[in-house]
Amino acid sequence: QVQLAESGGGLVQPGGSLRLSCAASGFPFRNYPMRWYRQVPGEEREWVASSAGPNTNYADTVKGRFIVSRDNVKNTVNLQMNALKPEDTAVYYCSVDLPQEKYWGQGTQVTVAS
């Protein structure tokens, strides 16, 4: 059974940092790219960052501020978010595309406000 569980969200002031974590189970974690998305109510879910083997990619909106990393022993993927802005406020999700379907975690709320 595939499970993805995000943690680490919360309230932070503009300019602050948060570290999100996603614990994965039920599939061979090291073999698959892991992605972070975010969603604001009323808007479409937006891709944020990806980790695939040694490679990482970022949306232009977060490039230079966010860092994605993974631990293939602990089966976790992390998102270090720095220099946070109010427009980063969203529910953040981790996701994996497996042959049978795309899986999502339950999401973790990040709120950037003073």
Phi and psi restraints in degrees (value plus and minus 20) as a CYANA .aco file:
   2 VAL   PHI     -95.5   -55.5
   2 VAL   PSI     110.7   150.7
   3 GLN   PHI    -156.3  -116.3
   3 GLN   PSI     117.1   157.1
   4 LEU   PHI    -148.8  -108.8
   4 LEU   PSI     109.1   149.1
   5 ALA   PHI    -154.0  -114.0
   5 ALA   PSI      92.3   132.3
   6 GLU   PHI    -106.4   -66.4
   6 GLU   PSI     132.3   172.3
   7 SER   PHI    -172.5  -132.5
   7 SER   PSI     146.3   186.3
   8 GLY   PHI      84.3   124.3
   8 GLY   PSI     -23.8    16.2
   9 GLY   PHI     -89.9   -49.9
   9 GLY   PSI     153.1   193.1
  10 GLY   PHI     143.1   183.1
  10 GLY   PSI    -185.8  -145.8
  11 LEU   PHI    -121.0   -81.0
  11 LEU   PSI     111.5   151.5
  12 VAL   PHI    -162.2  -122.2
  12 VAL   PSI     130.0   170.0
  13 GLN   PHI     -98.8   -58.8
  13 GLN   PSI     134.7   174.7
  14 PRO   PHI     -73.7   -33.7
  14 PRO   PSI     117.3   157.3
  15 GLY   PHI      70.3   110.3
  15 GLY   PSI     -30.6     9.4
  16 GLY   PHI    -103.2   -63.2
  16 GLY   PSI    -195.4  -155.4
  17 SER   PHI    -151.1  -111.1
  17 SER   PSI     132.1   172.1
  18 LEU   PHI    -163.2  -123.2
  18 LEU   PSI     132.5   172.5
  19 ARG   PHI    -142.7  -102.7
  19 ARG   PSI      97.4   137.4
  20 LEU   PHI    -114.9   -74.9
  20 LEU   PSI     128.9   168.9
  21 SER   PHI    -152.5  -112.5
  21 SER   PSI     127.0   167.0
  22 CYS   PHI    -149.5  -109.5
  22 CYS   PSI      97.9   137.9
  23 ALA   PHI    -114.8   -74.8
  23 ALA   PSI     106.8   146.8
  24 ALA   PHI    -135.6   -95.6
  24 ALA   PSI     129.1   169.1
  25 SER   PHI    -176.2  -136.2
  25 SER   PSI     140.5   180.5
  26 GLY   PHI      73.2   113.2
  26 GLY   PSI     -14.5    25.5
  27 PHE   PHI    -175.8  -135.8
  27 PHE   PSI     142.8   182.8
  28 PRO   PHI     -93.7   -53.7
  28 PRO   PSI      69.6   109.6
  29 PHE   PHI     -72.2   -32.2
  29 PHE   PSI     -65.4   -25.4
  30 ARG   PHI     -85.8   -45.8
  30 ARG   PSI     -36.8     3.2
  31 ASN   PHI    -106.8   -66.8
  31 ASN   PSI     -28.5    11.5
  32 TYR   PHI    -145.4  -105.4
  32 TYR   PSI     120.8   160.8
  33 PRO   PHI     -82.2   -42.2
  33 PRO   PSI     125.4   165.4
  34 MET   PHI    -138.0   -98.0
  34 MET   PSI     121.1   161.1
  35 ARG   PHI    -148.3  -108.3
  35 ARG   PSI     128.0   168.0
  36 TRP   PHI    -129.6   -89.6
  36 TRP   PSI     118.2   158.2
  37 TYR   PHI    -148.9  -108.9
  37 TYR   PSI     147.6   187.6
  38 ARG   PHI    -164.4  -124.4
  38 ARG   PSI     137.1   177.1
  39 GLN   PHI    -167.1  -127.1
  39 GLN   PSI     113.1   153.1
  40 VAL   PHI    -122.4   -82.4
  40 VAL   PSI     119.6   159.6
  41 PRO   PHI     -71.5   -31.5
  41 PRO   PSI     112.1   152.1
  42 GLY   PHI      66.7   106.7
  42 GLY   PSI     -23.3    16.7
  43 GLU   PHI    -141.1  -101.1
  43 GLU   PSI     144.6   184.6
  44 GLU   PHI     -93.7   -53.7
  44 GLU   PSI     133.2   173.2
  45 ARG   PHI     -86.6   -46.6
  45 ARG   PSI     115.8   155.8
  46 GLU   PHI    -134.8   -94.8
  46 GLU   PSI     111.5   151.5
  47 TRP   PHI     -89.5   -49.5
  47 TRP   PSI     119.3   159.3
  48 VAL   PHI    -135.2   -95.2
  48 VAL   PSI     -70.3   -30.3
  49 ALA   PHI    -180.6  -140.6
  49 ALA   PSI     137.2   177.2
  50 SER   PHI    -157.1  -117.1
  50 SER   PSI     128.8   168.8
  51 SER   PHI    -149.7  -109.7
  51 SER   PSI      99.9   139.9
  52 ALA   PHI    -156.8  -116.8
  52 ALA   PSI      87.2   127.2
  53 GLY   PHI      37.4    77.4
  53 GLY   PSI    -148.8  -108.8
  54 PRO   PHI    -104.1   -64.1
  54 PRO   PSI     -21.4    18.6
  55 ASN   PHI    -120.1   -80.1
  55 ASN   PSI     122.4   162.4
  56 THR   PHI    -150.6  -110.6
  56 THR   PSI     129.9   169.9
  57 ASN   PHI    -160.2  -120.2
  57 ASN   PSI     131.9   171.9
  58 TYR   PHI    -158.0  -118.0
  58 TYR   PSI     127.8   167.8
  59 ALA   PHI     -86.7   -46.7
  59 ALA   PSI     130.3   170.3
  60 ASP   PHI     -79.2   -39.2
  60 ASP   PSI     -50.4   -10.4
  61 THR   PHI     -88.8   -48.8
  61 THR   PSI     -38.9     1.1
  62 VAL   PHI    -141.1  -101.1
  62 VAL   PSI     -26.4    13.6
  63 LYS   PHI     -78.3   -38.3
  63 LYS   PSI     113.3   153.3
  64 GLY   PHI      68.4   108.4
  64 GLY   PSI     -32.1     7.9
  65 ARG   PHI    -136.4   -96.4
  65 ARG   PSI     -54.0   -14.0
  66 PHE   PHI    -126.6   -86.6
  66 PHE   PSI     127.3   167.3
  67 ILE   PHI    -152.3  -112.3
  67 ILE   PSI     105.0   145.0
  68 VAL   PHI    -121.6   -81.6
  68 VAL   PSI     118.7   158.7
  69 SER   PHI    -164.8  -124.8
  69 SER   PSI     140.4   180.4
  70 ARG   PHI    -158.9  -118.9
  70 ARG   PSI     132.1   172.1
  71 ASP   PHI    -142.1  -102.1
  71 ASP   PSI      86.1   126.1
  72 ASN   PHI     -98.1   -58.1
  72 ASN   PSI     -24.1    15.9
  73 VAL   PHI    -109.7   -69.7
  73 VAL   PSI     -65.7   -25.7
  74 LYS   PHI    -104.7   -64.7
  74 LYS   PSI     -27.6    12.4
  75 ASN   PHI      37.6    77.6
  75 ASN   PSI      29.1    69.1
  76 THR   PHI    -148.2  -108.2
  76 THR   PSI     130.5   170.5
  77 VAL   PHI    -146.9  -106.9
  77 VAL   PSI     113.5   153.5
  78 ASN   PHI    -136.6   -96.6
  78 ASN   PSI     134.4   174.4
  79 LEU   PHI    -151.3  -111.3
  79 LEU   PSI      86.0   126.0
  80 GLN   PHI    -106.5   -66.5
  80 GLN   PSI      99.5   139.5
  81 MET   PHI    -134.2   -94.2
  81 MET   PSI      97.6   137.6
  82 ASN   PHI    -137.3   -97.3
  82 ASN   PSI     143.6   183.6
  83 ALA   PHI      28.4    68.4
  83 ALA   PSI      28.7    68.7
  84 LEU   PHI     -85.6   -45.6
  84 LEU   PSI     125.8   165.8
  85 LYS   PHI    -140.4  -100.4
  85 LYS   PSI     136.9   176.9
  86 PRO   PHI     -74.9   -34.9
  86 PRO   PSI     -53.7   -13.7
  87 GLU   PHI     -91.8   -51.8
  87 GLU   PSI     -25.3    14.7
  88 ASP   PHI    -102.9   -62.9
  88 ASP   PSI     -26.8    13.2
  89 THR   PHI     -81.4   -41.4
  89 THR   PSI     105.2   145.2
  90 ALA   PHI    -198.3  -158.3
  90 ALA   PSI     152.0   192.0
  91 VAL   PHI    -110.8   -70.8
  91 VAL   PSI     108.7   148.7
  92 TYR   PHI    -124.2   -84.2
  92 TYR   PSI     113.9   153.9
  93 TYR   PHI    -144.5  -104.5
  93 TYR   PSI     123.1   163.1
  94 CYS   PHI    -120.5   -80.5
  94 CYS   PSI     137.1   177.1
  95 SER   PHI    -172.2  -132.2
  95 SER   PSI     132.3   172.3
  96 VAL   PHI    -159.5  -119.5
  96 VAL   PSI     118.6   158.6
  97 ASP   PHI    -117.3   -77.3
  97 ASP   PSI      88.5   128.5
  98 LEU   PHI    -121.1   -81.1
  98 LEU   PSI     143.9   183.9
  99 PRO   PHI     -74.4   -34.4
  99 PRO   PSI     -53.7   -13.7
 100 GLN   PHI    -105.3   -65.3
 100 GLN   PSI     -51.2   -11.2
 101 GLU   PHI    -194.8  -154.8
 101 GLU   PSI     152.9   192.9
 102 LYS   PHI    -114.1   -74.1
 102 LYS   PSI     111.8   151.8
 103 TYR   PHI    -130.9   -90.9
 103 TYR   PSI     128.4   168.4
 104 TRP   PHI    -149.3  -109.3
 104 TRP   PSI     129.6   169.6
 105 GLY   PHI    -100.8   -60.8
 105 GLY   PSI    -197.0  -157.0
 106 GLN   PHI    -103.2   -63.2
 106 GLN   PSI     -34.2     5.8
 107 GLY   PHI      72.9   112.9
 107 GLY   PSI     135.1   175.1
 108 THR   PHI    -157.5  -117.5
 108 THR   PSI     113.5   153.5
 109 GLN   PHI    -100.1   -60.1
 109 GLN   PSI     111.7   151.7
 110 VAL   PHI    -139.3   -99.3
 110 VAL   PSI     104.2   144.2
 111 THR   PHI    -143.6  -103.6
 111 THR   PSI     103.4   143.4
 112 VAL   PHI    -131.1   -91.1
 112 VAL   PSI      89.5   129.5
 113 ALA   PHI    -178.0  -138.0
 113 ALA   PSI     131.8   171.8
